[in-house]
Amino acid sequence: MALTGLDIFKLLPKTNCGECGVPTCMAFAMKLASKGAELSACPYASEEATKVLGAASKPPIRLVKIGPSEFETQVGNETVMFRHEKTFVHPTAIAVAFSDGQPADKIAHQTAVIRDYCLERVGEQLRIDLALVENTTGEVDPFVKTVKEVAGTTGHGLILQSNNSEAIEAALQVLDGQRPLIHAATPENADTIAALALKYKAPVIAKADMLDSLAALTTKLAGLGVQDIVLEVPGDNPAAILQNNTIIRKAALKSTYEPLGYPVINFLTGRDLPDLVADASTLICKYGSIIVIDTLAMQALLPMMMLRQNIFTDPQKPIQVEPKIYPIGEPDENSPVLVTTNFSLTYFIVSGEIENSGVSAHLVIVETEGMSVLTGWAAGKFSGEKIGAFIKQSGLEDKVKSRKLIIPGYVAQISGELEEALPGWQIIVGPQEASDLAPFMKMHAG
């Protein structure tokens, strides 16, 4: 039977020291009950608590860390089957594959693209996470040379793919302390790869053709002392891959089946772009912890990055920007003043339309806990009283001579309340849609 938060709390030291990362032992107990923390985070847990709670508090899917500390990728630690139940935790890591048989100039170009790739969307920077180097030559020296080049140029964590254990060890020596992911331990080479993983403190991929064989393999690796494992079950088609991912996730979460309680890697190489984007989209939504691709085409990366951001945004915590006065362009004391909420998407759309108008302005972003205009108004967080108080506290009145405030058209009803909260200000009802802001701004520039 699963222990409740109160059951767990009774076994904790009740010091409320906060060293576990949460302020009280009760809060920590609730995190343990929801599989959101491990007992090892408590420095004062008794032997009794460790014995009783150790297994009970263990997350159903292990957290695995890959790469150097300054560019670490984390996968696993998920607790739900569906995003709306709570949230997905660690975004699907996107890895780009290299071969040690590629020409040096091509590798140099691709590594530079990976290093510099950055898509900025609603205030977040979206990047490629990992690089995979495949030992297609089967030789040690070309493999090590390519590993050095890719790691040195990108700075990313690496996946080392080779059937040659000597090549794997040589690359591990080069990347000592950088926690590359070893591909792969199989039923045939488990002892050899486990020894390398333990020696270099590196995570390892467990690969088997069937789920039963995979469970037996991870059990063996765990018995040898390997804890950080990523699962691979090759699939003949996207439907088979999706089915395996779902079975693994369900076994870990619903049945607490430890042999499958690890993150999953899926290979999507050798596909044309439409199929790649379609398959990657499916696996980003359905339990792919790492996806390996073999292209840097922008038309493939863009939809994958945007979908990943949407899926892994916490539905209980909308993306927000800091509430403050934002200068758009080069506003002066006579520039117009506009107001909206701190929902990130709203801010970037509105600020973009103001920029497109060519009119410099002061954009007042009010704290609404990330709610949009209508939602914030309905919740009482985007009212005339709150907007007026925010503007007064911001000191904006001392910086501008303009006393014209443009509000979103959807909340025209707060104009009277705003006039009371801001004596001497003229409240102008703007357009309902941000796309109409540019012509509206040009009309009211004066």
N, C-alpha and C positions, 0 to 999 in steps of 0.2 A: 504493500500500500504506500502511495506517495505521502511524504511528510508535508504537513502544512507549515506555513511561516511561523505559527505559534509553537508548533512542535520543535522546529529548528531553533527558535529563539531560546527555548528552555535549556538548550545544550551549549549556547554561546556564553562567553565570559561576561557579557553585559557591562563592559567598560565604556562603551560609546566613545572609543578613542579616535575613530575616524581613519585609522591607518589602512583599513581595507578599501578605502575610496568612497565610502558612504558615511553619513554623519552619525548614525546610530546602529546598534546591534539589531534592532528590530527591522530597520530598513535593509540591513545586510541579510537578515533571515528571509525577508520577502524576496530578495534577489536570488538567494540560494534555492528557494522553493520554486521559482519560475525558471530555474536553470540559467539565470543570467550572470552567475558568478560561481567561483570555485572556493571551497573551504580553505584552500591554501592561501587565499588572500588575507585571511585572519591570522595575525602573528601570535595570537594568544589562545588559539583553539586547544582544548585539552585533548588528552589521548582518547578519552571516552567519546568526545565529539568527533574526533578524526575517524574513529572506528565506526561510529554510527552514521555520520553524515558524509564521509568521504565519497562513497559510491553514489549516495543519494543526491549529492549536490553537483556531481560531475555533469558538465554540459553534454547533451546527447550527441552533438557533433563537435569533434575536437577542433580547437583553434590552431591553425598551422601558420607559422610566420616564415616568409621566404624573402631572401635578399638582404643587402646591407641595411644597417639601422637607419641610415639617412634616407633610404628609399625602400622601406620595408613594405611588402604586400602581405596582408592578412586575409586568410580565407577560412571558412568554417564558422563554428560557434553559432549556427542558426538554431532557432527554437520553434519555428512555426512552419506549417505546410503552405499557408497562404498569407500574403502580405497584409491583408486586412485584419487578420487575427491579432496582429501586434505590429511587427515590422520585420523586414529582412535586414540583416545586420551588415555584412561585408559584401560590397559590390563584386559582381563577377569580374575576375581579373582577366584582362585581355593580353595574350602573349603572341608575339610575332616570331615565326620560325625562320631560322637561318640554317644553312648547310656549310660544313667546312670544305665543300667542293665548289662553292661559289667563287667567282673572281674577286680579287681583293678590292677593286674599285667599286663593285656592286655592293659589297659588304660595307665599305666606308660610306657610301651614299645612304644605304638603308639605316645604318646606325645613327647617322646624323639626323635623318628624318624622325626616327623614334625619339631621339634626345630632345629635338626642338618641337615635336608635335604637342600642341596645347589648344584645346577648344574651350573657350570661355563662354559659359552659358549661365544666366541668372546668378552671376557672382561666384560660380564655382569653376575651377580649372579641371578639365577632363583630359586625362593623359593615358597613354599606353602603359601597362604595368610591368610586364615581364618580357624577356626574350628567350627563345629556345634555340639552342645550338645542337644540330643533329650531326652525328659522326658518320656521314655517308661514305667517307673514304675508308673507314675502318681502321685508320692509322692514328697514332698518338700525336705526332707533331702538328699536322694540320688542324686537328681538333683543338689542341691547346692554344695554338696561334689564333684561331678564330674566337675562342672563348676570351682570350685576353683583349682582342680588338673590340668585341661586342660589349664586354663588361666595362672596359676602359672608356669607350666613347659614350655609351648610354648611361652608365651609372646604375642601371636597373638590376634587379634580381634576375638570375638565370635559371633555366631548366636545362640540365645536361642529359642529352639523349644519346646513348651508345650501348652497343652489345659487347663492347670491349671494356672489361673491368679495369685494365691498365690505363686506358684513355680516361675513364671516369676518375680514377684516383689522381692522375696527373692534373686534370682540370680542377679537382677539389683542392689540390695543393696550391694551385695558382689563386684560387678563390677562398683560401682559408679564412674563416671568420665571417664570410659573406652569406652563409646559409643558402647555397644554391639547392634547387630541387632535383634529386637524382631520378632519372628515368631509365630503367625501372627495375624493381624487384619482381621476379616471376617465381612460380613454384620451382623452377630449375636452378635459379641462382640466388635464392633468398638468403642463404647463409653469407655468401660473399658480399652482396650489396648491404646487408644489415651491418656487417663489420665495418664497411666504409662509412655508412651513415652514422654509426656510433663514434668512430674515430674522428670524423670531421664535424660532428654535431650538425648534420645536414638532414633535412626532411627527405622522404623518399616516396616515390609513386609505387603503389602495389598494382600490378597488372595481371589480369587473368581473363580467360575467355568466357567464363560463366560466373554467375554470382556466388554459387556454392564454392567454387574454387577460390574466388576472391576472398570470401569469408575465412576459409581455411588458411589462406596466405597471410591475411592481416593478423589472425590469431597466432600464427607462427612468428611473425615479425615482432608482435607485442611480447611474446614469450622470450624473444632474443634481446629485448630491451629497447626496441624502436618504438617511439611514441608518436612522432610526427609523421603521419601517413596521409597520402592523397590517393584516391581510388580511380582506377581506369578499367572500364569494361568496354572494349572495342565493339562498335555496332555496325552492322552492314548498311543501315539506312537511318535517316533522322528519327523515324518512328521507334526503332529499336533503342536508339540512344536515349530518347525521351522516356521510354518505358523503364529502362534500367535506372536512369536518374531518379525517377519517381519511386521505384521500388526501394532504392537505397535510402532515400530521404524518409520514406514512410517507415521502413524498418528501424531506422535510427530514432525517429521522433515518437512514433506510436507504439513500437514494441521495445524500445530501449535496447536494441540489438547492437551490442558494442562492436562486434567484428565489422559492421558497416557504418559505424558512427564517425565517419571522416568526410572531409570535403572531396569533391569529384572534379576530375579533369576530363574535358572532351576535346577531341581533335577534329577541326573543320578545315582541313587542308585539301587541295586538289579540286575545289569547287569553283564554278563561275560565280561572278559577283551577285547576281540575283539570288541564287541558291544559298550562297554563303550568308547573305544578310537575313534571309528567311530562317535558315537553320539556327544562326546565332541568336536571332530574336527569340526563337522558341526556347533555347537553352538558357538565355539570360533570365527569362521568366520562370523557367522550370529547372532550377537546381544545379546548373553548371557553375561550379566554383571558379574554375579556370577554363577559358576557351582559347585554343591554339589556332591561329589563322596564318596564312602565308601570303598576305597582301598588305600593302600600305595605301591602297587606293582610297582617296578621300571619300568617294561616294559609298564606300563600304563602312569606313570608320565613323562617319558622321551619324548615320542612323543608329549604329550600335551604341555609340557613346551617349546619344540623347535618350535612347530607350533605357539604357542602364541607369542613367541618372534618375529618370522618372520612376523606375521600379524600386530603386533602393533609397528613395527619399522617404523618410519616416512619415507615414500618413497622419501621425498625431502631432508632428512638428513641421508645419509649412516652412519652406525656405524663406528666410527673412533678411532684410538689410537693416543696418543700424539707423534708428530714428534720429534724424538731425536735419539741418538745412544743407542741401546739396547745390553747389553752383553748377549750372548747366551753361557751357560756353564761358563767357567772361562778363558776368552780370555786374552792374554797378548799383548805385543807390536809387536809380530811376527804373531799374528793370522790373518786369512783372513778377508776381509771386503766385505760385501754384501750390496746391496741397493734394496729397494722396496718402495711401497706407504704406506700411513697410513690408507688405507681401512682395517677395523678391521679383516675381514675374511682372507684377504691376509696376514696380519701380523701373525696371529695365525697359519695359515697353513705353511708359510715359516719358522717361528721360530721353529715349531714342527718338521719339516723335518731336520732342522739343528741339533736340539737336537738328533734326531734319528741317525744322522750320527756319533755322538760321537766326532765331531770336534768342539772345541770352536771357536767362531767367533764374530765379531762386526757387528751388523745388523743396517744399516742406514735406518731410516724411514723418508721419505721426506713428507712434507705437500702437499697433492693433494686434499684437501677438501673431503676426504673419497672415492676418485675414485680408481678403480682398475688400473692395470698397463696400459693396452691398452687404457682404457677410459681416464686416466690421460695424457698419451702421446698425444692422439688425441686432448685433450683440451689444450695442451700446458703447462700443470702443472707438467709433468714428463719429462722434457727435460734435455739434457746434461748441459746446462747453469744453470738451477735451481738446479740440483743435485750437480754440482761443487760448486756453491755458498753456498749451505747448508753445505757441508762438510767443506769448509774453515771456515765458521762462527762457526761451532760446536767445533772447536779446535781439531778435530780428528787427524790431521796431526802431532800435537805435542805429541800424545799419542801412535802412532804406527810407527814402522819402515817399516812395509809392505807397499808397494805402488802398491798393486794389488787390483783392485776393480771389483767384480763380479756383472754383471747386468743381469736382466731377459732376456731370449732368445727372447722374443717377441718384445723387443725394441733394437735389435742389431744395428739398424740404428743410434742410438744416440752415439755410441762408439767414432766416430771421434770427435763429438762435445764435448764429455766428456774429451777426451785427450787434447783438446785445453783449456778447463776450468780448468783442473787439470794437469798442466805440471809436468812431472816426474812420473806420474802414468801410470800403465799398465791396460788397460781395458780388462777384460775377459768376453766374452759372455757366460752366464750360460745356463742351460736348459730352455726350454719353460715351462715345467710342473714342479710344486713343488715336485711332487712324484719322480722326477729324481734327486733331489738335494743331497740325501744321498750318492749315489755312486759318484756323481760329486765332492762333498766335500772331500771324502776320496781320490779321485784321485789328487785333487789340494791342499791337506792339507799342503803340503810343499811349 
